[in-house]
């Protein structure tokens, strides 16, 4: 069989250093494309004849920020073919775009100072209008194309250096290979095996003679991130998927774990890092995908980070909103409008979202401005729904459940990095929520050790770590919004402070504590039933029940927190001082009368709580100082929350008992009943009442004790409700 094709004109060869060779027609085509990119930067303008990209490039270069953000929709309106080629072959055309931007920057910034004669490389960042592709939908069709992927950043490496051009030197003949270009991304570079500088008559250089000369290499910063798909894109029952991101130059250190982002990048592949000769042979044609990021947008909608960027129109709208007399009522009405009632709790949540003013003292100590709120009480009172709403509404919101949260998960953990084998620190829920709100559901189900771990985070707003050679302090400047049930599941008024299974140390760190009871009230139950049915029947109407959208409320909260830091006026401070002394006096009298310490203590922290609530009320109006009305409302909120909860050890309102003598009589009857009738014994109810009335106890008190013990499950009726069996 004759060998054909070997005597034709083209010469086939391979370059040892892997430099790309471009044919004549292709080279002319690429130069033409580069010229079109230059024309786009120079000539693109809007309807007002503002040359956006030209002016932006000059401004950024003068400021020392060598990057240019380009919208693909603008490029498409200028030249549709050019935009299409950039989307389909970004690895070929993006370097041309950056070269064109560098040449335009050279023209725009002349003359430059003597020490800045050399033009810096320009990093072109792209924003894409194309529809996003989920991580699990990325297939081989997307390879080497521009894609837009949404997700959450869950891990970020440190910043490292990567060479863009190498200088090699031969160990034997000392010959240099200068400015060898390195492809961007995680692909790496294969060192040449042979020295090409050996001349005739000389002994050839040995194999693998080259080494890298670090001083003569050009490098850029790069960072690797881990992107996880958003929870709302995960099918039911599936685990979330991840993909590695590669960012360099201007995009380094732009994101932290917890950010929700829209990534624009090139779907690329890298060699899998497998060890062992057999595995290398098996995985020779298999590559691992990653995304080389060329553009980034941080989502401000939904839970996650919020940017403090507001348009002038929005700022005008916020100022008009703040001037309304009913702004406080308006905001509290828009807190979870689909949940009926709980007006005072919603007002307290409004104060929590806005927060007080953080103060730094001359001696370096700080006073927190964030407000902490605890809801204690019966199941079915919409506590978890309120927590979920606050997570959506807060500028930064993190939701966690008590049983599934450990001390390390809430604060910070030290772990070993699988790639570098060094110890690294990962922030927990409270670190991720820095500047926002952390919502902890089922707070009573947490282990006591884990609950103690957040003491420092709640008051000092820092977390101190001293583990595995890492000693540092992390900021946790966030509000804590917690919900918990009673020890007995439902709130038992006869048990008083035994319902609360928290130490005074953690309770004193909450500014407001609400006891939420599910009281039986026919008219209220009818109203709630009608409200719930209305929501289920008219979902669309219920969704727009609030007067402000969640997005607008979220932006207003972020604006107030960023721009406003009110202080107490002198008159308000004097009034608060007198009220605090009165509160302490009444608490002391209550302890003296009941011969018991209050389960929720009234301390100086509670005085600071009222100050923070007053500042939050002023912040809703974007005011610089608090007024008398703010102080009155803050005292009222504190009265209906923490003070009422602190006095909850009484039996007031239970079965019509109000007098202290009646309460004491009920306790004596219960104690004696448990002593006389062991568990498992059956006694006639009539005989119990007869025995206790002989001892001069009232029949009403005996029947009250029996009803309470039956409700708690300690007694059971038998034989047509004539006999009582003690179960526990």
GUSELO-607380 format. One record per residue (C-alpha): residue in one letter; x, y, z. Coordinates in steps of 0.1 Angstrom, whole numbers, padded with zeros to 4 digits, always signed. Layout:
BEGIN
aXYZ...
END
This chain:
BEGIN
x+0000+0000+0000x+0015+0033-0011x+0021+0060+0015x+0002+0091+0003x+0002+0126+0016x+0038+0127+0028x+0051+0147-0002x+0026+0175-0001x+0036+0211+0005x+0026+0217+0042x+0053+0207+0068x+0041+0191+0100x+0060+0196+0132x+0055+0200+0169x+0068+0229+0190x+0086+0217+0221x+0074+0247+0241x+0038+0244+0231x+0035+0280+0216x+0003+0283+0194x+0009+0287+0157x-0017+0306+0137x-0020+0303+0100x-0021+0334+0077x-0058+0337+0071x-0067+0330+0107x-0041+0355+0119x-0057+0382+0097x-0091+0372+0110x-0080+0375+0146x-0063+0409+0140x-0096+0421+0124x-0115+0409+0155x-0090+0427+0178x-0096+0459+0158x-0134+0454+0162x-0129+0451+0200x-0109+0484+0200x-0137+0501+0180x-0163+0489+0205x-0144+0503+0235x-0137+0536+0217x-0170+0541+0199x-0198+0525+0219x-0222+0551+0234x-0257+0554+0247x-0286+0576+0236x-0271+0605+0256x-0238+0602+0236x-0219+0591+0267x-0190+0569+0258x-0193+0546+0287x-0165+0521+0282x-0139+0546+0270x-0145+0569+0300x-0147+0540+0324x-0114+0526+0312x-0096+0559+0316x-0110+0565+0350x-0102+0530+0363x-0066+0532+0349x-0060+0566+0366x-0073+0552+0399x-0049+0522+0396x-0076+0496+0391x-0066+0479+0359x-0100+0463+0350x-0130+0470+0327x-0164+0455+0332x-0182+0449+0299x-0219+0438+0294x-0223+0413+0267x-0257+0428+0258x-0239+0461+0249x-0214+0441+0228x-0242+0423+0211x-0260+0456+0202x-0227+0469+0188x-0217+0438+0168x-0238+0406+0172x-0212+0384+0154x-0185+0396+0178x-0205+0388+0209x-0215+0354+0195x-0179+0344+0189x-0169+0356+0224x-0196+0334+0239x-0188+0303+0218x-0149+0306+0219x-0140+0327+0249x-0105+0311+0252x-0096+0325+0218x-0113+0359+0218x-0111+0370+0254x-0072+0375+0252x-0078+0396+0221x-0103+0417+0240x-0078+0423+0268x-0050+0432+0243x-0074+0456+0226x-0083+0472+0260x-0046+0475+0268x-0039+0493+0235x-0069+0517+0240x-0057+0524+0276x-0022+0532+0261x-0038+0558+0238x-0061+0573+0265x-0035+0577+0292x-0007+0594+0273x+0015+0611+0283x+0022+0591+0315x+0048+0599+0343x+0083+0586+0337x+0081+0558+0362x+0048+0546+0348x+0058+0544+0311x+0049+0507+0308x+0012+0501+0301x-0004+0477+0326x-0025+0447+0314x-0062+0453+0316x-0085+0426+0331x-0118+0425+0311x-0147+0413+0333x-0179+0402+0316x-0216+0404+0327x-0239+0382+0308x-0277+0385+0302x-0280+0348+0292x-0302+0325+0313x-0284+0307+0342x-0274+0271+0341x-0275+0250+0373x-0244+0231+0383x-0261+0197+0377x-0272+0208+0342x-0236+0215+0330x-0228+0189+0304x-0200+0183+0278x-0219+0206+0253x-0210+0236+0275x-0172+0227+0275x-0150+0258+0266x-0181+0280+0263x-0192+0310+0284x-0218+0299+0310x-0237+0317+0338x-0241+0296+0370x-0259+0305+0402x-0249+0292+0436x-0235+0298+0471x-0198+0302+0479x-0190+0277+0507x-0152+0277+0508x-0124+0301+0497x-0087+0293+0496x-0059+0317+0504x-0046+0340+0477x-0017+0324+0458x+0006+0335+0428x+0004+0320+0394x+0029+0326+0366x+0016+0341+0333x+0050+0340+0316x+0080+0318+0326x+0117+0322+0321x+0137+0289+0320x+0174+0283+0322x+0193+0252+0312x+0214+0237+0340x+0241+0225+0316x+0247+0253+0291x+0231+0282+0310x+0209+0291+0280x+0177+0311+0288x+0142+0306+0273x+0125+0339+0280x+0088+0349+0282x+0071+0315+0276x+0034+0322+0279x+0013+0301+0303x-0024+0294+0296x-0047+0309+0322x-0066+0286+0346x-0056+0254+0364x-0041+0236+0334x-0004+0241+0343x+0026+0238+0319x+0047+0208+0307x+0084+0216+0310x+0104+0208+0278x+0125+0176+0280x+0154+0186+0258x+0176+0217+0255x+0173+0232+0220x+0204+0255+0224x+0231+0227+0220x+0254+0234+0189x+0273+0210+0167x+0305+0196+0181x+0293+0201+0218x+0281+0174+0241x+0243+0175+0241x+0226+0186+0274x+0210+0158+0295x+0173+0152+0297x+0151+0175+0317x+0178+0203+0319x+0155+0233+0325x+0146+0249+0358x+0124+0280+0364x+0140+0313+0372x+0115+0329+0397x+0130+0364+0396x+0123+0367+0358x+0087+0353+0358x+0055+0374+0357x+0028+0364+0381x-0008+0372+0390x-0028+0366+0421x-0053+0337+0420x-0077+0320+0443x-0098+0288+0442x-0134+0288+0455x-0160+0261+0460x-0195+0268+0446x-0225+0248+0459x-0258+0249+0441x-0286+0270+0457x-0310+0251+0480x-0340+0260+0458x-0324+0243+0428x-0318+0209+0445x-0343+0182+0437x-0360+0166+0467x-0339+0139+0483x-0307+0148+0464x-0274+0160+0478x-0262+0194+0467x-0235+0194+0441x-0203+0214+0440x-0178+0227+0414x-0145+0244+0418x-0140+0281+0407x-0108+0297+0396x-0106+0335+0400x-0076+0357+0394x-0065+0394+0393x-0093+0418+0400x-0118+0391+0412x-0095+0379+0440x-0109+0384+0476x-0143+0398+0462x-0164+0371+0479x-0166+0354+0513x-0182+0321+0522x-0220+0326+0525x-0223+0348+0494x-0250+0340+0469x-0235+0347+0435x-0241+0345+0397x-0208+0334+0382x-0200+0341+0345x-0171+0319+0334x-0155+0295+0310x-0164+0258+0316x-0130+0242+0315x-0112+0210+0324x-0081+0201+0343x-0061+0169+0348x-0073+0148+0377x-0047+0146+0405x-0044+0108+0408x-0014+0089+0421x-0001+0056+0409x+0009+0044+0374x-0022+0022+0370x-0046+0050+0378x-0028+0074+0354x-0033+0049+0325x-0069+0043+0334x-0078+0081+0337x-0056+0092+0307x-0086+0106+0288x-0107+0117+0318x-0105+0153+0330x-0122+0171+0360x-0143+0202+0352x-0140+0236+0368x-0151+0271+0359x-0126+0299+0351x-0145+0329+0363x-0145+0360+0340x-0174+0379+0357x-0192+0379+0390x-0225+0393+0405x-0234+0390+0441x-0271+0384+0446x-0288+0409+0470x-0322+0391+0469x-0330+0363+0493x-0308+0353+0523x-0271+0361+0520x-0250+0392+0516x-0265+0425+0508x-0246+0453+0491x-0250+0489+0504x-0255+0504+0470x-0286+0526+0466x-0298+0547+0436x-0306+0584+0442x-0343+0575+0435x-0343+0549+0462x-0327+0573+0487x-0353+0599+0480x-0381+0573+0485x-0365+0562+0518x-0363+0598+0531x-0400+0604+0522x-0408+0571+0540x-0389+0582+0571x-0409+0615+0572x-0442+0596+0576x-0457+0598+0611x-0468+0562+0610x-0435+0547+0597x-0431+0526+0629x-0466+0511+0625x-0461+0507+0588x-0429+0486+0592x-0444+0465+0620x-0475+0457+0599x-0452+0445+0571x-0434+0420+0594x-0449+0386+0583x-0483+0401+0573x-0497+0366+0567x-0494+0358+0604x-0523+0371+0625x-0519+0391+0657x-0487+0392+0678x-0485+0430+0673x-0460+0436+0701x-0437+0407+0689x-0438+0421+0654x-0428+0456+0667x-0399+0440+0687x-0388+0422+0655x-0388+0456+0637x-0365+0469+0664x-0343+0438+0661x-0340+0443+0623x-0330+0479+0625x-0308+0476+0656x-0293+0502+0679x-0260+0521+0675x-0227+0503+0682x-0204+0525+0704x-0167+0524+0708x-0154+0538+0741x-0122+0559+0745x-0106+0530+0764x-0112+0507+0734x-0142+0487+0748x-0173+0485+0727x-0210+0484+0735x-0231+0463+0711x-0259+0478+0692x-0276+0446+0680x-0308+0435+0698x-0314+0399+0708x-0349+0385+0710x-0362+0352+0725x-0397+0337+0720x-0407+0311+0747x-0439+0292+0746x-0465+0269+0732x-0462+0250+0699x-0484+0262+0670x-0479+0300+0678x-0460+0307+0645x-0426+0311+0662x-0407+0293+0634x-0426+0312+0607x-0415+0345+0622x-0379+0332+0623x-0381+0322+0586x-0395+0356+0577x-0367+0374+0595x-0341+0353+0577x-0356+0365+0543x-0360+0401+0554x-0326+0408+0572x-0298+0422+0550x-0278+0391+0561x-0298+0362+0574x-0287+0327+0586x-0312+0302+0599x-0302+0272+0620x-0320+0247+0642x-0310+0240+0678x-0307+0202+0677x-0287+0202+0645x-0263+0229+0657x-0231+0223+0676x-0209+0249+0693x-0184+0246+0664x-0212+0250+0638x-0225+0282+0654x-0191+0298+0662x-0161+0285+0643x-0142+0252+0637x-0106+0244+0630x-0101+0216+0604x-0073+0203+0581x-0073+0215+0545x-0073+0183+0523x-0050+0199+0497x-0024+0217+0517x-0027+0196+0549x-0025+0227+0570x-0050+0237+0597x-0076+0262+0584x-0105+0279+0602x-0141+0278+0590x-0166+0303+0603x-0199+0290+0617x-0235+0305+0614x-0228+0335+0637x-0196+0344+0618x-0214+0341+0584x-0242+0363+0598x-0218+0392+0608x-0238+0424+0602x-0272+0407+0601x-0294+0383+0621x-0288+0346+0631x-0321+0328+0637x-0319+0298+0660x-0350+0276+0662x-0356+0249+0689x-0332+0269+0712x-0341+0247+0742x-0331+0215+0724x-0294+0226+0722x-0270+0210+0746x-0259+0232+0775x-0223+0231+0764x-0231+0243+0730x-0254+0271+0744x-0225+0283+0766x-0203+0287+0735x-0224+0316+0722x-0223+0336+0755x-0193+0356+0743x-0207+0360+0708x-0240+0375+0721x-0226+0401+0745x-0190+0409+0734x-0198+0401+0697x-0165+0383+0692x-0154+0346+0691x-0120+0338+0706x-0103+0307+0691x-0072+0290+0705x-0070+0256+0688x-0043+0237+0668x-0018+0265+0669x-0044+0291+0657x-0051+0319+0681x-0074+0346+0668x-0106+0366+0674x-0135+0366+0649x-0163+0392+0647x-0199+0382+0653x-0217+0415+0651x-0251+0400+0647x-0285+0399+0664x-0297+0366+0678x-0334+0357+0673x-0342+0325+0691x-0374+0304+0696x-0379+0278+0723x-0406+0256+0739x-0413+0252+0776x-0397+0223+0795x-0431+0206+0796x-0438+0211+0758x-0467+0235+0766x-0465+0263+0791x-0477+0252+0825x-0487+0282+0846x-0487+0262+0878x-0450+0255+0875x-0440+0291+0872x-0403+0295+0865x-0398+0258+0862x-0410+0262+0826x-0378+0280+0818x-0348+0257+0815x-0322+0284+0808x-0295+0297+0830x-0298+0334+0840x-0265+0340+0823x-0280+0333+0788x-0314+0349+0796x-0298+0382+0807x-0282+0385+0772x-0316+0387+0755x-0330+0422+0753x-0366+0411+0750x-0381+0378+0761x-0417+0370+0751x-0438+0342+0766x-0462+0331+0738x-0492+0313+0752x-0519+0295+0731x-0549+0307+0752x-0584+0294+0745x-0606+0323+0734x-0636+0317+0712x-0637+0351+0695x-0599+0351+0689x-0600+0315+0676x-0627+0324+0652x-0608+0354+0638x-0576+0332+0634x-0595+0305+0617x-0610+0330+0593x-0576+0345+0586x-0560+0311+0579x-0588+0300+0556x-0585+0333+0537x-0547+0326+0531x-0554+0291+0518x-0583+0303+0496x-0567+0335+0482x-0529+0328+0481x-0522+0357+0456x-0541+0382+0477x-0524+0371+0509x-0490+0374+0492x-0495+0411+0486x-0512+0419+0519x-0483+0439+0531x-0480+0476+0521x-0443+0473+0514x-0426+0445+0494x-0400+0424+0512x-0374+0437+0488x-0382+0473+0496x-0383+0466+0533x-0349+0448+0531x-0334+0477+0512x-0348+0502+0537x-0334+0482+0566x-0300+0480+0549x-0300+0518+0542x-0310+0527+0578x-0283+0504+0592x-0256+0518+0569x-0265+0556+0571x-0280+0562+0605x-0265+0559+0640x-0289+0577+0665x-0280+0586+0701x-0299+0592+0733x-0309+0628+0740x-0301+0642+0775x-0338+0644+0784x-0343+0607+0774x-0313+0596+0793x-0326+0612+0825x-0360+0596+0821x-0345+0561+0815x-0323+0563+0846x-0354+0569+0868x-0374+0541+0852x-0345+0517+0856x-0343+0524+0894x-0381+0518+0896x-0378+0485+0877x-0351+0472+0900x-0371+0483+0931x-0403+0465+0919x-0382+0434+0910x-0367+0434+0945x-0401+0437+0962x-0415+0408+0941x-0385+0386+0951x-0390+0396+0988x-0428+0388+0986x-0423+0354+0969x-0391+0345+0987x-0376+0334+0954x-0350+0349+0930x-0364+0359+0896x-0356+0334+0868x-0351+0363+0844x-0328+0388+0862x-0332+0426+0858x-0296+0439+0855x-0277+0468+0839x-0279+0448+0807x-0316+0454+0806x-0310+0492+0809x-0288+0490+0779x-0315+0469+0762x-0340+0498+0766x-0314+0522+0752x-0309+0500+0721x-0346+0497+0715x-0350+0535+0717x-0322+0539+0692x-0338+0514+0669x-0371+0533+0670x-0352+0565+0661x-0334+0547+0633x-0367+0538+0617x-0373+0575+0612x-0336+0581+0602x-0335+0605+0631x-0302+0616+0648x-0315+0616+0684x-0342+0597+0703x-0374+0615+0715x-0397+0610+0746x-0420+0589+0724x-0392+0565+0716x-0383+0561+0752x-0420+0555+0762x-0424+0529+0734x-0392+0511+0743x-0402+0510+0780x-0437+0496+0770x-0421+0469+0748x-0397+0460+0776x-0427+0459+0801x-0448+0436+0779x-0419+0413+0771x-0391+0408+0797x-0407+0422+0828x-0439+0402+0823x-0419+0371+0817x-0398+0377+0848x-0430+0379+0869x-0444+0347+0853x-0437+0326+0883x-0472+0334+0898x-0505+0315+0893x-0523+0346+0883x-0553+0339+0861x-0551+0301+0863x-0585+0285+0872x-0596+0318+0888x-0569+0317+0915x-0554+0351+0923x-0547+0354+0960x-0513+0343+0973x-0531+0321+0999x-0549+0301+0972x-0517+0296+0953x-0499+0282+0984x-0529+0260+0992x-0528+0244+0957x-0490+0237+0961x-0496+0220+0995x-0525+0198+0982x-0504+0187+0952x-0474+0179+0975x-0495+0159+0999x-0514+0141+0972x-0481+0128+0956x-0468+0117+0990x-0499+0097+1000x-0506+0080+0967x-0477+0062+0950x-0474+0056+0913x-0497+0028+0902x-0523+0033+0930x-0560+0037+0922x-0582+0059+0945x-0618+0071+0943x-0620+0107+0934x-0648+0113+0959x-0627+0098+0987x-0597+0121+0978x-0620+0152+0980x-0635+0140+1013x-0601+0134+1029x-0587+0168+1020x-0619+0187+1030x-0616+0170+1065x-0581+0186+1067x-0598+0220+1060x-0586+0224+1024x-0612+0239+1001x-0629+0216+0976x-0621+0240+0948x-0584+0238+0954x-0585+0199+0955x-0604+0198+0922x-0580+0223+0907x-0550+0201+0916x-0567+0170+0901x-0575+0188+0869x-0540+0202+0866x-0524+0167+0872x-0547+0151+0847x-0538+0177+0821x-0501+0170+0827x-0506+0133+0823x-0498+0124+0859x-0533+0111+0867x-0559+0092+0846x-0596+0087+0850x-0609+0051+0852x-0644+0035+0857x-0667+0062+0843x-0644+0089+0858x-0651+0077+0894x-0616+0064+0901x-0582+0082+0896x-0550+0062+0886x-0517+0078+0893x-0495+0072+0862x-0463+0092+0870
END
